[in-house]
Structures are given as C-alpha cells and as structure tokens.
C-alpha cells in the first residue's frame, strides 16, 4: 500500500469515527438510548482502528513470515481468552441468576461448549490436510 493510500484510508476511518461519535453524542443529548446496533458498530470501529494501527505502517509485514506468525499467535491467544471469558461469564450467570435447569443460560452454555470444541476440531481437519 502506498503512503497516499494509507493516508486516504486513515482519513476515511477518522471521518467515519467523527461522524459516528457526533451522531452518538447527539442521540444521547436528545435522550435516545444507545442500542445493540450502536454497540456493535462501536466495537467494529474499534476493531478497524486496531487493525489499521497494527498493519497500517507496513502492509507487507502482514503477508511475510513474521506477519503470519503474529496472526497465528494472536488467533490462538484470542481463542483461549474467549473460551476463558465465556466460562467465567457462564459461572457468574449460574451464581447470579437462579435457573430451574442445570445448564444455566442455555445460549451461553452452548457458546461455551462450541468454543471448547472449535479449536480441536479445526486442528483435526487441518492436520488431515497435511497427512
């Protein structure tokens, strides 16, 4: 990516951020509540900024061996953090809310089980590819 393209992307991301922050402040001042879609957009925007700061300085790094190592390590670490977080949320939910079933919040329990099974399943299929 050329410097001018990087600059244009950064300016565009800044303008989108400025627009959304202005909209959220205006909505808050007018008494409107921030909804789920607003939170999702904020998380996506934060993710975009982090991606821009991580790979924006040298886009070739993302494709070389170091970039792939960074991506693999961060993906594996993210998986373990997500699984641990889901487990902690499920335990907190079980302690906080008294439920009649033994699973607690069923959606959260299913997400936890899926998170625990996903990494070994993906590893199995990728290892079969190389055998």
BELLINKA-V843272 format. One record per run of one state. SS is the DSSP state (~ for helix, > for strand, _ for the rest). FROM is the first residue (numbers start at 0). TO is the last residue. If there is no record, write none. Layout:
SS,FROM,TO  SS,FROM,TO
//
This chain:
_,0,1  ~,2,28  _,29,34  ~,35,54  _,55,57  ~,58,61  _,62,63  ~,64,95  _,96,104  ~,105,129  _,130,130
//
